[in-house]
Each structure stands twice: as structure tokens, then as C-alpha cells.
């Protein structure tokens, strides 16, 4: 039976001829590998290996690799580099970031104030990713995909100033935020959006209505190519699992996400300005579970 995708003369040469240099991987030997790979499964992938001079092992090594998948019950807050909340210890009896069942919980209160911004903002965040006691660092030229499941209550509002629930920054320079996932309000319309805060024009990569995503677990997938001309992708599912409806899937290139000679790290939680309408600055919280971070193409 013909093998789909291989011209008949090429297939006959591959099967019937022999190589006079048995210890050298010549063109015919590589084409033989293509034929065997086609029998085993992926003809298209095998052809790419042959034409590029790559082996299946090399291609597999380039596949995205899961580097971070913390368990709240086992890893606790050691999954992160640190916590940023109530840094002046104004409310020592309050809990801000902690494990609750199968997820991490982030609490914030309307009277909280952060040490930055002259008292005009509040913050309950974790920073960085730690696996096996080592920091995971995002560098120029690398592609990272970060996924997690998130629950936003009705009390977590979009605001006219800023409410970020994810950030990318560079530690050594405090550079950024390069990218943020934000809860934005324009009049009565609230959106969940990924934007490039430190790129000219502050372009929005993708946005979707916030209201249908509250009071349920949803899935967030963020993909970034790190660098001064990087790329961002924003994918959100209204639910969990591969069958959940995709409500936004947008990609934008030419984004400023530099490591500045250090590294880029993510932050999660609630970081918001109190200069928005007081009706939007409520005691509230955020749940996140099933963190996963992959490095690779």
C-alpha cells in the first residue's frame, strides 16, 4: 500500500538500496529513518527530522517541559519566592495569603494600604516560582507557558484605575510591570484583560467580559516569549478541563518583556488602586489552584 506523502520513486530507493559506508549516517540512511517513522506513526515529524538533520531525541528534548506544579498541601507558600501583603504589619491578626483546601487564597481589605504609592494602593500578592528550593527564572529568548485555575467572587470588581491580578516584573531593576492581567472598568462594563503595560501605547493582548467569569472556577493560560521584542498570548476558558468554552484566545508580538540582565518573574494576587470608585474597593478575595509552568517552544 502506498505511504501517503512520499513520492513513489523516493520510497523505492529508500527500501531497496544500500549504503556503501555503513558507519556513516548518509542521506539514504536518514530517509530510511523517515520510512520507519512513518510506519510507527508521525510521517510529518520524521520528515522534518530528516530534512533538518535532527534526531527524534533532539526534537523531543525541545518540547515544552513542565518545571513547576506546586501542591498547596505539600509545598504551601514555599512554592513562591515570597509574599507581599501588609508589609508594615498594620493588621497582624489578619490572614492574607494561605492554603485553603486544594487552593491558595488571597484576601484583601478595603482599609489595607501598601508601602508604595504614598498610600494610594493596596497589595496582597505572591512573587516568583520555586521548585525544589530553587527559583525558576525566565530569561530573554525563552518561551514560557503558565496555566492555572482561578475563582473570582462577586465582590472582586473591575476598577477605573488599576486592579492587577497577575504581573511580570524584573526583580533587580524593579522593571515593569511588563505584562498584567487586569480587572478593568469603563462605565458599567468590566473586562478581564492581558495588557502590555511597559510597551508603547499599552496594547491590550486580549480581553473578555468579566461578569460571566465570576463565582466559578475558570482556566487561565498565559504564554510569553521573553525579551525586548517579546510575544504574549492570553487564553481563558469559562470553566475547567479541555471541554470548557474558550472565551478569549489572542496573541500579540512586539511586546517589551526584557530580563534586563536579571530575570523575569510572575506575581499573583490582588494589587489595586484605591482611587477608583469606593463601591469597587471592597473586602474580597481570590482563589488559585493547579499552577503549572512549562519552558520550551
ZIUR-V207110 format. One record per helix or strand of 2 or more residues. SS is the DSSP state (a for helix, b for strand). FROM is the first residue (numbers start at 1). TO is the last residue. Records with the same first field share a line. If there is no record, write none. Layout:
BEGIN
SS->FROM-TO, FROM-TO
END
This chain:
BEGIN
a->8-16, 27-40, 43-52, 56-61, 72-79, 117-119, 211-213, 278-280
b->65-68, 82-85, 97-100, 103-108, 121-127, 130-131, 134-135, 143-152, 163-170, 175-186, 189-195, 204-209, 217-225, 227-238, 245-257, 264-273, 284-295
END
